[in-house]
Amino acid sequence: MAFTLGDSAFTPYAALSRANTRSDGYTETGGSFPAIYDESKDHSTIARVGVDLVHSLTDEIRLLGRAEADYRFEKETTGTSGEIIGISSFDLEGQDVKQFWVRAGIGAEFDVGGGTASLMVNATTEGDDPNVWVRSGWKVNF
């Protein structure tokens, strides 16, 4: 479903991802307040829709862009429970998570040395990623 407009190519995309985590229960044996932590299980399901842009500046240099909207289906993370040995038990509620956020990126790629180098600056309003990050890469086709 990709399309072009002049020297620009647009590629829409949609993705659904699910991550499951599990931590066995464990006991701390040192420190001022050793604790026993109960087993913990959590998951996250995220839907993403967006569009990637590649705009040719020259035959060797291309401008890159990305716009994306993300939705996390869960409203909060799993809580933590256990016992501070000899003192008391604890049962902490999970943390609320932002369910909707957007991401944007701008960068460039250029052909050099038999491959393609790329650099892209990304920003997001929320989510599990840092608010701003840089992605760099080197790709060689063989």
NUDREN-600895 format. One record per residue: residue number from 0; residue in one letter; x negated, y negated, z negated of N, C-alpha, C, O in turn. Coordinates in steps of 0.001 Angstrom, whole numbers, plus 500000, padded with zeros to 6 digits. Atoms other than C-alpha are relative to their C-alpha. Example, Ala and Ser with C-alpha at 12.3 -4.5 7.8 and 13.67 -1.06 7.14 Angstrom:
<nodes>
+-----+-----+--------+--------+--------+--------+--------+--------+--------+--------+--------+--------+--------+--------+
:   n : res :     nu :     nv :     nw :    cau :    cav :    caw :     cu :     cv :     cw :     ou :     ov :     ow :
+-----+-----+--------+--------+--------+--------+--------+--------+--------+--------+--------+--------+--------+--------+
:   0 :   A : 499110 : 501190 : 500000 : 487700 : 504500 : 492200 : 499100 : 498800 : 500000 : 498064 : 498819 : 499335 :
:   1 :   S : 500820 : 501190 : 500060 : 486330 : 501060 : 492860 : 500770 : 498910 : 499270 : 500261 : 497802 : 499101 :
+-----+-----+--------+--------+--------+--------+--------+--------+--------+--------+--------+--------+--------+--------+
</nodes>
This chain:
<nodes>
+-----+-----+--------+--------+--------+--------+--------+--------+--------+--------+--------+--------+--------+--------+
:   n : res :     nu :     nv :     nw :    cau :    cav :    caw :     cu :     cv :     cw :     ou :     ov :     ow :
+-----+-----+--------+--------+--------+--------+--------+--------+--------+--------+--------+--------+--------+--------+
:   0 :   M : 499190 : 501178 : 500000 : 500000 : 500000 : 500000 : 499132 : 498738 : 500000 : 499640 : 497634 : 499805 :
:   1 :   A : 500889 : 501158 : 499907 : 496948 : 497741 : 500309 : 500376 : 499171 : 501218 : 500919 : 499683 : 502197 :
:   2 :   F : 499723 : 500874 : 498869 : 497303 : 494755 : 502577 : 498907 : 498946 : 500103 : 498189 : 498677 : 499139 :
:   3 :   T : 500994 : 501042 : 499779 : 495103 : 492071 : 504082 : 500694 : 498707 : 500393 : 501787 : 498697 : 500959 :
:   4 :   L : 499534 : 501325 : 499643 : 495589 : 488379 : 504510 : 498754 : 499193 : 500342 : 498027 : 498750 : 499453 :
:   5 :   G : 501233 : 500649 : 499567 : 492871 : 486738 : 506573 : 498798 : 500862 : 499659 : 498755 : 502037 : 500021 :
:   6 :   D : 501197 : 499264 : 500408 : 489496 : 487765 : 505132 : 500141 : 500623 : 498617 : 499145 : 501051 : 498033 :
:   7 :   S : 499760 : 499479 : 501344 : 491088 : 488966 : 501872 : 500776 : 501308 : 500058 : 501749 : 501434 : 500802 :
:   8 :   A : 499301 : 498718 : 500126 : 492123 : 492523 : 501014 : 500560 : 500102 : 498584 : 499844 : 499868 : 497611 :
:   9 :   F : 499323 : 499867 : 501278 : 494638 : 493106 : 498208 : 500381 : 501465 : 499801 : 500943 : 502094 : 500698 :
:  10 :   T : 499661 : 498617 : 500312 : 495051 : 496491 : 496526 : 500791 : 500044 : 498696 : 500203 : 499930 : 497620 :
:  11 :   P : 499210 : 499852 : 501224 : 497952 : 496844 : 494070 : 499740 : 501372 : 499377 : 499397 : 502327 : 500074 :
:  12 :   Y : 500184 : 498714 : 500670 : 497674 : 499584 : 491467 : 500901 : 500079 : 498774 : 501360 : 499067 : 498244 :
:  13 :   A : 499278 : 499717 : 501237 : 499532 : 501170 : 488576 : 499327 : 501199 : 499356 : 498874 : 502113 : 500046 :
:  14 :   A : 500647 : 498898 : 500717 : 498149 : 503463 : 485892 : 500709 : 500215 : 498673 : 501261 : 499286 : 498083 :
:  15 :   L : 499478 : 499641 : 501312 : 499352 : 505265 : 482807 : 498928 : 500832 : 499321 : 498493 : 501847 : 499864 :
:  16 :   S : 501039 : 499250 : 500708 : 496810 : 506426 : 480233 : 500471 : 500329 : 498589 : 501255 : 499596 : 497987 :
:  17 :   R : 499690 : 499585 : 501366 : 497096 : 508278 : 476954 : 498713 : 500492 : 499365 : 497986 : 501295 : 499950 :
:  18 :   A : 501176 : 499571 : 500760 : 494361 : 508717 : 474368 : 500472 : 500572 : 498669 : 501274 : 499955 : 497969 :
:  19 :   N : 499693 : 499360 : 501276 : 494642 : 511099 : 471420 : 498735 : 500040 : 499156 : 497659 : 500373 : 499651 :
:  20 :   T : 501137 : 499904 : 500916 : 492374 : 510894 : 468388 : 500406 : 500813 : 498781 : 501557 : 500785 : 498344 :
:  21 :   R : 499764 : 499195 : 501194 : 492045 : 513234 : 465442 : 498746 : 499955 : 499155 : 497643 : 500181 : 499653 :
:  22 :   S : 501115 : 500009 : 500940 : 489842 : 512889 : 462389 : 500310 : 500997 : 498895 : 501341 : 500897 : 498230 :
:  23 :   D : 499828 : 499054 : 501098 : 489434 : 515791 : 459992 : 499924 : 499255 : 498671 : 499294 : 498203 : 498572 :
:  24 :   G : 500155 : 500551 : 501334 : 489843 : 515046 : 456327 : 498563 : 500226 : 499531 : 497918 : 501189 : 499946 :
:  25 :   Y : 501364 : 499847 : 500503 : 486552 : 514560 : 454508 : 499890 : 499365 : 498617 : 500745 : 498583 : 498203 :
:  26 :   T : 500247 : 500499 : 501348 : 485121 : 513782 : 451073 : 498665 : 499283 : 499951 : 497646 : 499814 : 500394 :
:  27 :   E : 501246 : 500717 : 500257 : 482552 : 511137 : 450227 : 499458 : 500491 : 498659 : 500229 : 500729 : 497730 :
:  28 :   T : 500571 : 499475 : 501241 : 480132 : 512303 : 447539 : 499111 : 499005 : 499273 : 498717 : 499270 : 498138 :
:  29 :   G : 500868 : 500981 : 500649 : 478047 : 509209 : 446762 : 500678 : 498663 : 499892 : 501829 : 498498 : 500296 :
:  30 :   G : 499485 : 501354 : 500103 : 478518 : 505563 : 446004 : 500767 : 499772 : 498718 : 500983 : 500696 : 497933 :
:  31 :   S : 499303 : 500389 : 501232 : 480389 : 503710 : 443285 : 501403 : 500579 : 499907 : 501869 : 500918 : 498819 :
:  32 :   F : 498625 : 499511 : 499986 : 483842 : 504890 : 444353 : 500169 : 501043 : 501099 : 500773 : 500747 : 502130 :
:  33 :   P : 499833 : 498975 : 498963 : 483660 : 508179 : 446296 : 501487 : 500288 : 500215 : 502301 : 500195 : 499296 :
:  34 :   A : 498595 : 499819 : 499648 : 486874 : 508996 : 448100 : 500195 : 501259 : 500830 : 499272 : 501770 : 501463 :
:  35 :   I : 499556 : 498906 : 499145 : 488729 : 511818 : 449757 : 500954 : 499387 : 501025 : 501935 : 498739 : 500660 :
:  36 :   Y : 499136 : 500503 : 498933 : 490254 : 510910 : 453126 : 500768 : 501160 : 500609 : 500189 : 502198 : 500927 :
:  37 :   D : 499161 : 498977 : 499389 : 493167 : 512915 : 454508 : 499779 : 500032 : 501510 : 499278 : 499076 : 502104 :
:  38 :   E : 500038 : 499885 : 498539 : 493296 : 514186 : 458085 : 500828 : 498877 : 500618 : 501833 : 498447 : 500051 :
:  39 :   S : 499302 : 501089 : 499325 : 494389 : 511508 : 460540 : 500142 : 500319 : 501481 : 499212 : 500825 : 502109 :
:  40 :   K : 499740 : 499828 : 498566 : 495946 : 511704 : 463998 : 500637 : 498717 : 500520 : 501453 : 498099 : 499836 :
:  41 :   D : 499427 : 501195 : 499390 : 496782 : 508832 : 466333 : 499985 : 500171 : 501512 : 499333 : 501075 : 502034 :
:  42 :   H : 500011 : 499992 : 498539 : 497461 : 508157 : 469994 : 500379 : 498613 : 500502 : 500970 : 497809 : 499781 :
:  43 :   S : 499550 : 501234 : 499350 : 497938 : 505281 : 472387 : 500355 : 500323 : 501442 : 499657 : 501081 : 502115 :
:  44 :   T : 499539 : 499840 : 498626 : 499844 : 505182 : 475660 : 500128 : 498603 : 500599 : 500877 : 497765 : 500097 :
:  45 :   I : 500049 : 501333 : 499402 : 499182 : 502215 : 477937 : 500341 : 500084 : 501482 : 499782 : 500901 : 502213 :
:  46 :   A : 499663 : 500136 : 498578 : 500783 : 501311 : 481274 : 499334 : 498724 : 500512 : 499357 : 497688 : 499848 :
:  47 :   R : 500670 : 501151 : 499388 : 498855 : 498976 : 483589 : 500519 : 499828 : 501422 : 500671 : 500803 : 502158 :
:  48 :   V : 499685 : 500335 : 498609 : 499958 : 497234 : 486779 : 499187 : 498768 : 500362 : 499022 : 497853 : 499555 :
:  49 :   G : 500819 : 501140 : 499609 : 497827 : 494855 : 488746 : 499672 : 500011 : 501473 : 500197 : 500807 : 502252 :
:  50 :   V : 500458 : 500096 : 498619 : 496153 : 493859 : 491957 : 498522 : 499634 : 499987 : 498087 : 498775 : 499220 :
:  51 :   D : 501408 : 500318 : 499779 : 492501 : 493842 : 493030 : 499875 : 499227 : 501298 : 500597 : 499485 : 502261 :
:  52 :   L : 500242 : 500839 : 498830 : 491212 : 491282 : 495516 : 498542 : 500132 : 500408 : 497650 : 500092 : 499561 :
:  53 :   V : 501342 : 500072 : 499425 : 488171 : 491499 : 497785 : 500082 : 499007 : 501154 : 500816 : 499220 : 502119 :
:  54 :   H : 500008 : 501043 : 498969 : 487481 : 488374 : 499860 : 498591 : 499906 : 500574 : 497638 : 499628 : 499845 :
:  55 :   S : 501310 : 500039 : 499344 : 484629 : 488471 : 502387 : 499560 : 498558 : 500214 : 500216 : 497788 : 500916 :
:  56 :   L : 500597 : 501314 : 499760 : 482456 : 485361 : 502213 : 499073 : 500060 : 501205 : 499072 : 499168 : 502053 :
:  57 :   T : 500844 : 499694 : 498844 : 479886 : 486811 : 504635 : 500074 : 501505 : 500187 : 500819 : 502180 : 499477 :
:  58 :   D : 500023 : 498547 : 499817 : 479173 : 490306 : 505954 : 499380 : 500715 : 498803 : 499664 : 501890 : 498574 :
:  59 :   E : 500705 : 499384 : 501122 : 476999 : 490940 : 502861 : 500516 : 499572 : 498626 : 500179 : 500209 : 497629 :
:  60 :   I : 499562 : 500536 : 501295 : 478751 : 488928 : 500111 : 501526 : 499950 : 499951 : 502178 : 499450 : 500868 :
:  61 :   R : 498556 : 499967 : 500181 : 482276 : 489444 : 498783 : 500374 : 499465 : 498616 : 499709 : 499763 : 497624 :
:  62 :   L : 499436 : 500491 : 501248 : 484266 : 487638 : 496100 : 500998 : 501044 : 499499 : 501779 : 501581 : 500285 :
:  63 :   L : 499104 : 499008 : 500597 : 486138 : 489965 : 493697 : 500957 : 499320 : 499028 : 500591 : 498350 : 498364 :
:  64 :   G : 499032 : 500504 : 500964 : 489265 : 489281 : 491679 : 500892 : 501124 : 499502 : 501102 : 502121 : 500193 :
:  65 :   R : 499074 : 499017 : 500568 : 491598 : 491217 : 489421 : 501000 : 499268 : 499118 : 500627 : 498388 : 498343 :
:  66 :   A : 498944 : 500481 : 500886 : 494921 : 490370 : 487774 : 500794 : 501223 : 499554 : 501178 : 502057 : 500374 :
:  67 :   E : 499399 : 498777 : 500534 : 496557 : 492916 : 485488 : 500895 : 499662 : 498814 : 500587 : 498768 : 498026 :
:  68 :   A : 499122 : 500074 : 501167 : 499436 : 493222 : 483019 : 500020 : 501381 : 499359 : 500144 : 502393 : 500049 :
:  69 :   D : 500084 : 498738 : 500737 : 499247 : 495902 : 480310 : 501071 : 500053 : 498915 : 501423 : 499041 : 498309 :
:  70 :   Y : 499003 : 499800 : 501045 : 501822 : 497368 : 477955 : 499647 : 501249 : 499213 : 499501 : 502330 : 499784 :
:  71 :   R : 500230 : 498853 : 500880 : 501102 : 499613 : 474962 : 501334 : 500380 : 499370 : 502028 : 499530 : 498812 :
:  72 :   F : 498692 : 499541 : 500449 : 504097 : 501721 : 473973 : 500128 : 500071 : 498478 : 501230 : 499911 : 497952 :
:  73 :   E : 499948 : 499911 : 501459 : 503181 : 502117 : 470276 : 499989 : 498599 : 499394 : 499373 : 497678 : 499930 :
:  74 :   K : 499940 : 501298 : 500675 : 503924 : 499277 : 467865 : 498937 : 499857 : 498919 : 498585 : 498740 : 498541 :
:  75 :   E : 501011 : 500064 : 501048 : 501328 : 500203 : 465229 : 499100 : 501224 : 500041 : 499433 : 502245 : 500642 :
:  76 :   T : 500929 : 498882 : 500101 : 498358 : 502419 : 464519 : 500416 : 500897 : 498838 : 501266 : 500523 : 498030 :
:  77 :   T : 499748 : 499079 : 501097 : 498434 : 505401 : 462182 : 499343 : 499475 : 498725 : 498272 : 498872 : 498776 :
:  78 :   G : 500545 : 500424 : 501286 : 497865 : 504679 : 458504 : 498885 : 500912 : 499508 : 498540 : 501899 : 500158 :
:  79 :   T : 501084 : 499236 : 500630 : 495116 : 506016 : 456245 : 500422 : 500355 : 498587 : 500951 : 499517 : 497858 :
:  80 :   S : 499650 : 499587 : 501358 : 495651 : 508034 : 453092 : 498883 : 500849 : 499417 : 498053 : 501405 : 500136 :
:  81 :   G : 501004 : 499205 : 500693 : 493532 : 509760 : 450505 : 500002 : 499693 : 498521 : 501023 : 499313 : 497948 :
:  82 :   E : 500113 : 500214 : 501439 : 492246 : 509411 : 446970 : 498624 : 499436 : 499673 : 497612 : 499922 : 500177 :
:  83 :   I : 501259 : 500431 : 500593 : 489578 : 507387 : 445203 : 499816 : 500930 : 498808 : 500571 : 500864 : 497838 :
:  84 :   I : 500144 : 498876 : 500922 : 488247 : 510302 : 443167 : 500006 : 499526 : 498545 : 499212 : 498677 : 498139 :
:  85 :   G : 499898 : 500279 : 501417 : 489286 : 510133 : 439523 : 500685 : 498691 : 499649 : 500831 : 498370 : 498470 :
:  86 :   I : 499375 : 501297 : 500300 : 491024 : 506758 : 439886 : 501455 : 499984 : 500459 : 502361 : 499880 : 499633 :
:  87 :   S : 498623 : 500003 : 499498 : 494088 : 506842 : 442157 : 500014 : 500395 : 501467 : 498986 : 500410 : 502143 :
:  88 :   S : 499834 : 499708 : 498576 : 495453 : 507846 : 445511 : 500316 : 498700 : 500733 : 500664 : 497693 : 500116 :
:  89 :   F : 499647 : 501165 : 499187 : 495996 : 505420 : 448372 : 500706 : 500463 : 501260 : 500474 : 501569 : 501748 :
:  90 :   D : 499249 : 499730 : 498776 : 498311 : 505300 : 451374 : 500193 : 498657 : 500707 : 501146 : 497931 : 500425 :
:  91 :   L : 499987 : 501284 : 499310 : 497610 : 502353 : 453685 : 500786 : 500111 : 501300 : 500589 : 501045 : 502078 :
:  92 :   E : 499201 : 500010 : 498777 : 500082 : 501496 : 456435 : 499119 : 499723 : 501210 : 498049 : 499127 : 501095 :
:  93 :   G : 500693 : 500307 : 498756 : 498978 : 501355 : 460050 : 500098 : 498521 : 500324 : 500949 : 497812 : 499787 :
:  94 :   Q : 500027 : 501410 : 499609 : 498181 : 498010 : 461640 : 500907 : 499769 : 501209 : 500971 : 500599 : 502117 :
:  95 :   D : 499215 : 500393 : 498829 : 500563 : 496261 : 464021 : 499053 : 499730 : 501165 : 497964 : 499188 : 500977 :
:  96 :   V : 500807 : 500261 : 498808 : 499228 : 496106 : 467567 : 500811 : 499153 : 500972 : 502037 : 499244 : 501036 :
:  97 :   K : 499371 : 500797 : 498944 : 499959 : 493651 : 470337 : 500375 : 500977 : 501116 : 499531 : 501747 : 501573 :
:  98 :   Q : 499546 : 499034 : 499006 : 502023 : 495567 : 472881 : 499841 : 499519 : 501431 : 499757 : 500345 : 502341 :
:  99 :   F : 500101 : 500506 : 498632 : 501718 : 493283 : 475912 : 498838 : 499023 : 500083 : 498677 : 498165 : 499216 :
: 100 :   W : 501078 : 500945 : 499763 : 498666 : 491493 : 477279 : 499678 : 499956 : 501482 : 500100 : 500822 : 502249 :
: 101 :   V : 500421 : 500139 : 498610 : 497178 : 490303 : 480542 : 498480 : 499955 : 500058 : 497804 : 499607 : 499090 :
: 102 :   R : 501439 : 499977 : 499767 : 493712 : 490642 : 481991 : 499734 : 499361 : 501354 : 500511 : 499527 : 502295 :
: 103 :   A : 500416 : 500587 : 498725 : 491927 : 488685 : 484711 : 498492 : 500155 : 500130 : 497769 : 500167 : 499134 :
: 104 :   G : 501434 : 499898 : 499762 : 488526 : 489058 : 486303 : 499620 : 499313 : 501291 : 500395 : 499277 : 502246 :
: 105 :   I : 500530 : 500611 : 498789 : 486405 : 487213 : 488823 : 498520 : 500335 : 500081 : 497809 : 500333 : 499075 :
: 106 :   G : 501395 : 499634 : 499833 : 483081 : 488200 : 490282 : 499618 : 500047 : 501459 : 500311 : 499513 : 502325 :
: 107 :   A : 500501 : 499885 : 498630 : 481079 : 489015 : 493361 : 499239 : 501298 : 500143 : 498741 : 501861 : 499168 :
: 108 :   E : 500854 : 498864 : 499676 : 479382 : 491913 : 495060 : 499242 : 499649 : 501265 : 499730 : 498917 : 502126 :
: 109 :   F : 500805 : 500292 : 498820 : 476607 : 491814 : 497594 : 499162 : 501207 : 500356 : 498714 : 501959 : 499491 :
: 110 :   D : 500779 : 498887 : 499478 : 474790 : 494300 : 499771 : 498528 : 499628 : 499930 : 498115 : 498583 : 500433 :
: 111 :   V : 501431 : 500261 : 500143 : 471101 : 494532 : 498931 : 499267 : 501322 : 499771 : 499754 : 502190 : 499046 :
: 112 :   G : 500852 : 498837 : 500242 : 468372 : 497162 : 499068 : 500650 : 501334 : 500276 : 500366 : 502303 : 499573 :
: 113 :   G : 499356 : 498733 : 499672 : 470526 : 499850 : 500667 : 501176 : 500346 : 499114 : 501707 : 501452 : 499210 :
: 114 :   G : 498865 : 499748 : 500882 : 473260 : 499536 : 498039 : 500839 : 498751 : 499833 : 500680 : 497775 : 500566 :
: 115 :   T : 499127 : 501135 : 500298 : 475864 : 497193 : 496604 : 499887 : 499673 : 498518 : 500167 : 500515 : 497666 :
: 116 :   A : 500065 : 500488 : 501378 : 475276 : 495149 : 493441 : 501267 : 499209 : 499718 : 501795 : 498540 : 500607 :
: 117 :   S : 498788 : 500747 : 500350 : 478247 : 493684 : 491575 : 499887 : 499438 : 498594 : 499185 : 499980 : 497739 :
: 118 :   L : 499930 : 500652 : 501300 : 478905 : 491379 : 488653 : 501396 : 499407 : 499881 : 501856 : 498702 : 500779 :
: 119 :   M : 498636 : 500490 : 500176 : 482342 : 490584 : 487244 : 500202 : 499566 : 498555 : 499856 : 500300 : 497629 :
: 120 :   V : 499639 : 500499 : 501323 : 483462 : 488460 : 484281 : 501490 : 500264 : 499807 : 502307 : 499905 : 500655 :
: 121 :   N : 498617 : 499639 : 500301 : 486680 : 489715 : 482663 : 500453 : 499294 : 498726 : 499647 : 499025 : 497835 :
: 122 :   A : 499414 : 500587 : 501205 : 488993 : 488130 : 480107 : 501377 : 500608 : 499791 : 502083 : 500920 : 500749 :
: 123 :   T : 498701 : 499447 : 500331 : 492044 : 489456 : 478300 : 500598 : 499227 : 498837 : 499870 : 498676 : 498012 :
: 124 :   T : 499334 : 500702 : 501090 : 494622 : 487942 : 475981 : 500080 : 500841 : 498742 : 500282 : 500299 : 497656 :
: 125 :   E : 499845 : 499106 : 501138 : 494705 : 490994 : 473703 : 499526 : 501374 : 500418 : 498824 : 501515 : 501419 :
: 126 :   G : 500309 : 498633 : 499628 : 494301 : 494750 : 473734 : 498816 : 500546 : 499236 : 498331 : 499921 : 498292 :
: 127 :   D : 501082 : 499321 : 500696 : 491567 : 497152 : 472686 : 498621 : 499564 : 500474 : 497622 : 499871 : 499823 :
: 128 :   D : 501280 : 500478 : 499480 : 488835 : 495527 : 474800 : 499639 : 498674 : 499345 : 500508 : 497997 : 498794 :
: 129 :   P : 500359 : 501349 : 500457 : 486825 : 492470 : 473746 : 500752 : 498954 : 500828 : 501234 : 499264 : 501917 :
: 130 :   N : 499271 : 501051 : 499276 : 488413 : 489151 : 474801 : 499327 : 499617 : 501306 : 500006 : 499333 : 502292 :
: 131 :   V : 500763 : 500322 : 498794 : 485644 : 488433 : 477331 : 498852 : 500993 : 500098 : 498180 : 501268 : 499104 :
: 132 :   W : 501124 : 499102 : 499796 : 483145 : 490861 : 478828 : 499532 : 499916 : 501441 : 500251 : 499446 : 502323 :
: 133 :   V : 500607 : 500003 : 498674 : 480843 : 491243 : 481813 : 499774 : 501445 : 500421 : 499293 : 502263 : 499637 :
: 134 :   R : 500265 : 498672 : 499432 : 480700 : 494316 : 484035 : 499025 : 499807 : 501149 : 499228 : 498967 : 502025 :
: 135 :   S : 500950 : 500035 : 498889 : 477728 : 494871 : 486274 : 499838 : 501415 : 500531 : 500050 : 502388 : 499806 :
: 136 :   G : 500144 : 498674 : 499420 : 477053 : 497719 : 488632 : 499084 : 500002 : 501207 : 498774 : 498966 : 501794 :
: 137 :   W : 500827 : 499760 : 498824 : 474894 : 499161 : 491359 : 500525 : 501276 : 500629 : 500589 : 502311 : 499965 :
: 138 :   K : 499409 : 498853 : 499313 : 476383 : 501528 : 493933 : 499184 : 500289 : 501247 : 498853 : 499385 : 502014 :
: 139 :   V : 500704 : 499555 : 498800 : 474543 : 503537 : 496570 : 500824 : 501122 : 500615 : 501120 : 502110 : 499943 :
: 140 :   N : 499268 : 498943 : 499296 : 476468 : 505579 : 499144 : 499016 : 501001 : 500575 : 497980 : 500627 : 501125 :
: 141 :   F : 500846 : 498955 : 499417 : 474970 : 508898 : 500169 : 500848 : 501106 : 500556 : 500318 : 502081 : 501090 :
+-----+-----+--------+--------+--------+--------+--------+--------+--------+--------+--------+--------+--------+--------+
</nodes>
